[in-house]
Amino acid sequence: MSGDGPSLVWFRDDLRLADNPALTAALERGKPIVAVYVLDEESPGVRPLGGAARWWLHGSLTALADSLHRLGGRLTLRRGPAEDMILELAASVGADAVFWNRRYGAAEREVDTRIKSGLTAGGTETRSFSGSLLFEPWTIQTGQGGSYSVFTPFWRACTAGPPPRAPHPAPDSIPGFAGEIPSDPLDDWALLPTRPDWAAGLREAWQPGEASAGRLLETFLRESLDRYADERDEPAQAVTSRLSPHLRWGEISPFQIWNATERTRIGLTGRAQNSATRFLTEVGWREFSYHVLFNNPTLATVNLRPEFDAFPWPRLDERALAAWQQGRTGIALVDAGMRELWRTGSMHNRVRMVTASFLIKNLLIDWRLGEQWFWDTLVDADAASNPFGWQWVAGSGADAAPYFRVFNPELQAKKFDPHGEYIRQNVPEWGTDAYPAPIVDLGETRRAALGAYEQIKGMKEHAIAARTAAAAGTGTDTEIGTGAGAGTD
């Protein structure tokens, strides 16, 4: 790569130094590095972060800045439209090369495409890399050349080829840029809640940053992996990896997780081997959710199954929605999950499914309102996994649970929290006169939900035709294509 100017590394959802392909490429170039993070809440279509995610981002950026400083670099912070910020910064420092790891939402890809065009037009080499997914979405196709809508054949296609690459090593040093670069003070971004400060539970439960992610992975593989398959659905058992928010922010990569798990698997036998397979399959579900998002950019707002556009949602019951949000429905497992979410910014995955099913199928509230609440309250609120999960439970999404599958929260509690440990941890008044009566009858509301579903059965072809007519138009080329071999630089 020609030129003596510095390399600009644009950090996004990859707030780590180890196994960061964009950073590795900049180091190989051998020039000073300008590391930058842009808080973009203004580019069209880019979804603003929720409150819990903003809290996590503050801690993660603090950790990343400290790591860069220890190795001789520094983190520049800019706030505004990414296109303006990156083009201006690259010009002001005289960057000859700009590197980043790819994003997969349509709006983000369009931003990246415009930035790449602007940089290359000015003679700046621009390269993007695969740093967040094991398998780039456009490389996994059906025999007919389309995208997958069912997980099992998708994951079979992923694992049929070569295994994921080995992680890139962490750098020993960062060649810093000598010039002065204006940078926003992180506190000026007001990412942390203050009036009121509701994040005490988040601070108690989590420590954002790459180092914390590495420790969690090591602890999980050493202490819990062998029990994962048998106990992962029991919310009172501490056997899950708790890596989800670290993955969401890229403080650890799926390549690191995959390779570390495979190394640990060598020493396992019997059911412990099954646990390793089960854990890596969960990584596969994250891959699948991004495959679906890449091919369906409106995943957070539009039913993947068009017939659900005609679902007869009743008039919104604001009181019922508030009771669900606050964990005061009188249904113990639902309330325990929702209170865990509010306190810690997270929720056990089994309970996520139960609370989502209750909102959609017992309260008959549109899944999009639940998805929005989770987006605001989860520290791991993810543009792919969050709406994918909600559509899965609703029955409107890819490889979805059929609508008539209704999670009964009382039966789920008996099966997965038989001694009530998880419920008591989160609902201390459970079993006393202070605990409210259920706001709905589970049996009656289940029958009502199934009756509503009966109204849309058989409407698929009509719904597809109507949606196709409404959406007729041309597409937009983006940085990542959809044809064979697209997306490589």
N, C-alpha and C positions, 0 to 999 in steps of 0.2 A: 504494500500500500504506500503510495507516494506521499510526499509532503512532510514537513516537520512540525505542523501544528498539533495541538493536543487532541486526544480522543475524548469525546463526550459519551458518557454512559448514562442512559436515561433509565432510572429505576422506576418500576411500576408496581406490579403485583409479585415482585421478586426481591423482597427486602432482605437479602442475604449476600454474603461474600463467597461462600463455598458453593460449588456446582452452579455458578452463575455464568452461562455461556457468553452473554454479552460482555461481562467484566473480563472473562478469560480472553476473549478476542482482543479487547483493548490492551490487556497486559502483554499479549503476544506481539502487539504492534510496537511496544517499547517506547511510547511517548507519554508525556504527562497526561493524567486522567482528570477530567472534570466530571464528577458524579453529581447528578441532579435528580430531584423528585419534584414533580409538578402536581399540585392539588388542583385538578380541573373539575370545577362544578358548573362550567359555563358552556362547554361545547355541546351543540345540539345532540340530543339523544343519550348523552352520558348520564347515567342515573346517579344522583347525589347519594352520598353515604348516609346510612342511618346512624343514630346516636351511639350505639354500642360499638359500631365499626369505627367511628371517629375516635372514640376513646382508645381502641386498640391501635389505630394508626399512629396516634401521638406516641405511645410507648414504643412501637416498632421503629419509627423514625429516630427516636432518641437512641435506641440500641444500635441502629445502623450507623448513625453519625459517630457514636463512640467507637465502634469497630473500625470504621474508616480512619478516624483520627489516630488510633493506636498504631495503624500501619502506615501512616504518613499521608493519608488523603483527607479530604473533607467533603461534607455533603452540602450542596447548594439547594436551597428551597425556593420554589417559585409558585405563585398562586395565580391562576388565570387560564384562559384557553390554551391548551397544550400546543397547538399549532403556533400561536404567537410566541409563547414562552421558549420553545425549543429552537425555533428559527432565530429568534433574537439572541439567545444565549450562544448558540453555535457561531453566529456571526461575531459577537462581541469578544469571544475568546479566540477566534480564528481557528476553530476546529476543522481538521481535515477529514475526520471520520466520526460518525455517530453510530452507536450500537444500542440495541434494546432487545428484550425478549418479547415474544409475540403475545398479543391479546386476541380474544376470540369473539367478543360482542361486535355486532354490526357497526354501531356508532363508533366504537373505539378503532375498528379496522379502517373506517373511512377517515378518521383523524390521522391515523398512522400513514395512510396512503397519501394524503395531502402533504404531510410533513416530509415523507420520503421524496415526493416529487419536487418540493421546494428545495430540499437540500441537494439532490442530485443535479437539479437545474443550475445550481450555483457551484457545482464542481466538488461538492462534499460527498465522499463515499458513505453510503448508508447501508447497514446490514442488520437484519433481524434474525432471531434464533429461537429454537424450541427449548424453553426452559421450564414451562409450567405443566406440560402434559407429556405422558409417556408416548402417546401416539397422536400425531397431528390429525385433526378431524377429517381432512380431505383425503388422507391416505388410506382410510378404512372405508371400503365400499362393498356393496353387495355384488353378487355376480352380474347383476344388470347395470352396475355402475352408479347406483343410487346410495342414499344414506340408510342406516339401520334404524328401525323403530322398536326392535326387541333386543333386550340385553344379551341373552345367551349366545345367539349367533354373532353379535357384535364382539363380545369378549373372546369367543372362539377364534374369530378372524384376527383379533389383536395378538393373541398368544400363539397363533400358528406360525408366525414369522420369527425373526431373530429376537432375542431378549432385549429389553431396554439397555441403552448404553450405560457404561460406568460413569459415576459422578465425576465432575471436574474437581480437582483439589482446591482447597482454600489457598489464597495467596499468602505469601510471607510478608509482602510489603506492597504499598501502593505508591507509584510515582506521582506525587502531588503537583498541582499546577501552581506556579509561583506567583502569578498575578492576582490582584484583588478582584473578587467576584461578589457583587451585591447579592445578599441572601435574606429571605424573610426570616425573622425570628419565629421559631415554631410556636411559641405561646401566642403570637399575634393571630394565628389561625383559629384560636378558640375551639380546639377539638375536644377539650375536656369539659364536662359539665360542672357548673359552678352554682347556679341558682335555680334549683338546689343541686347539690353534689350527690347524685344518686349512684355513684360508681364504687361505693365502698365494697360491695360484694364482688364486683369485678376485680378490684385490686386484690382482694383476699384469694380469689380463685385462680388468677392468671398472672403470668409474667411474660409480656410480649417480648419477642426478640429471637434471633437465631440461636443463641446459646441455650435458651430455655427449650426451644424446639429439639435440639440435639439431646439434651438431658432426658426429655420426655420419651423420645424414641428409644434411647438406651434402656431406660427403666422398664418401658413396656415390653421390649424384646426379652429382657432378662427375667422379669417377674410375672408377666401376664400372658405372653403370647401362647403358651402351651394350654391355657384355659380359655382362650378367647372364643373358640367355636361353641363351647358348652355353656358359657356364662355371659356372653355378650348382650343377650336380651334382658338381663336382670339389672335394672337400674341401680339397685343398692350395692352391686358388686363393682369394685374398682378394677375392671379388667379391660376397659377400652383404652385406646392410645391417647385420647384427648389431643390429637394432632390437628384436628380439623381447622381451627383458626390459624394455626401456624402454616398449614398448607394454603389456606385462602390468601394469606398475605405473602406467601412465598418465602417465609423464613426457613423453610425446609422444602426440598424439591421431592416430587414423586420418585425420581431416580435414586435419591438417597434412601428413601423409605424402601423401595423395591430391593435394592442391592443389599441393604442391611438385613432385611427380612430373609432374603435368600441365603445369606451367609449364616444366619441363625438357624435356618431350617436344616442345615447339614447335620446338626447335632440332635435333631428331633426324631421321634419315632411315633408310629401309631396315630392316636387321636391328636397328638401335638402337631403332627404333620398336617392333619386336616385343618387345624387352627391357623397355620401359616397360609394355607390355600384360601381359607375363608377371609382372612385379613386382606390378602392381596386382591381378592375379588371385590372387597369394599373399595379399594383404590380404583378397581375397574369401573365401579358404578360412578365414581367421580369423572372418570374418562368418558363414560357414556353420556353423562349429563352435559358435558361440553360438546360432545359430538352432536347431540340434539340441539343445543343452543346455537352452534355454528350453522346448522342447517335450518333453524327456526328462530330467527333473531327476536321475534316478539313473544318468546316463551313466557315472560312474566305477565303478559297481559292478554294473550289470545289463546283460546283452547286449541290444542293440537288436533283434537278430534272435532271436526266442524259441527257435528250434530249437537254438541254441548252448547253451541251458541244459542240454541232454542230452549235451554233448561229453564224451567219456570221458577226462578228464584223469587220467593215472596218478598214483600216489603221488609226492608231491613229493621230488625228489632235491635235498636241501639242499646237497650238495657242488657239484652242477652250477650251482645258483643262485648260490652264493658265487663260483664261478669266473667266471660271467658278470658279476656285480657288480664284481669286482676286475679284470676285463680279463685273465684268465688262462685262456682257453678253448683256446688254441693255434690259434685262427682269427684271422689277423692283423688284418683290417679290423674285426672285432667288438671285439677287444681294444683297438685304437687308439681306437675310438669311446668305449668305456667308460672308458678312462683319461683321454681328453680331458674327459669328463663329470666325473669325480672331481676332476680338477685345476682345471678352469675353471668348472664349473657349467653348461656348455653342450655342445652337440654339433651338428655339421653335420647338416642335415636329411636328406640322402641316407643318411648313416650311421645316423641315428636309425631309419630304416625297416629298414635291414639288421640292426641289433642287436636290434630288436624282433622281426623275423621269425625270427631265430636262436633267441631265447628261446622263442617260441611254437611254432614249427614244427620246429625241430631238437632242442630240449630238451624239448618238450611240457610247458611250464610255463604255467600260466594267465596270460593277459594282465594280469590285475589285479595280480599280484605285480610285474610290470614297471612298470605304471603307478604303483604305490606307490613303487617305487625312484626313478623319474624325478621323482615329486612331491617327494621328499626331497632330491634332488641337483641339480635344475635351478634356476637363478636365474630362469628364465622359466616356472616351473611354473604352468600356467594351468588354471583349473577347467574350461574348455571344450576348448581345443586339446589338452591332454595326454591325457585319456581318449578324445577323438575320434580322435586319431592312433593310439592303441593298438587301439581297436576297428576302425579302418580296416585296419590290418595283420592283425589277427586274422581278419578276414572277418565279424565279428559286428556291424559298425556300419553307419552311413549311407554310402551310395555306396562301400561297402567294396571293397577288392581281394578277389577271390574267394579262398577258403581255399587252393585248389590253386595259387595264385601264391606260390611260395616264393622269396624272395630268396637266391640263391646267393652267399655273401659272397666267395668266391674269384673268381667271374666279375664281381661288382660291383667288386672291387678292380682287376681287369685293365682294366675299362672306364673307371672314374672316377678311379683312382689308379695309372695304368699304370707310373709310375716309382717307386712306393712312397714318395713324399715324405711324404704324410700319415701313413702307417704308421710310417716311421722317426722322424717328429717325436714320436710318442706311444709307440712300442714300440722303444726303442733296442736291445734285445737280439734283436730279430727277425733271423732268419737265422743266429744263433749257436747253440751247444750249450746255452746258458742258456735258450733259448726252449722252452716245453713243447710236447709233441706234442698234436694235437687231442684234445679229450675225447670227441668223437663223430665218427662217419662221416657226412658230409653226405648222401650218397646213401641210406644205410640209414635215417637219421632222416627224410629227406623222404618215403620210402615209408611209414614208420610213421605220419607225420602224415596223409598222404593216406588211409591205411587207417582211421584214427580218424575222419576226416571222412566217409568212406563210411557210417559207422554212424549218422550223424545226418541224412543226406540223406533227403528225403521226410517229415521229421517236423514240418514247419512248421505245418501246420494243427492238429495235435494239441497242439503246444507253445503256440500262441496261445490255444487253448481252455483249456488248463490254467492259463496265466498269468492270463487274464481272470477265471477263477473264483476264483483266489487273491487277486486284487487288487480284487475287487468292493467298492465303498464309495463314499463321497462325497468330493469335492475340497474344497480350501480356497481362499477368495478371497484374493488377494494384491494388492499395490500395482499391479502391472502386470497388466492383464487379457489375455485372448486373443481377444476379439471385435474387430470392425472399429472402429477408432478408439480402442481401449483404450490406456491408458498415458499419455494426454495429460493435462496438468494445467490 
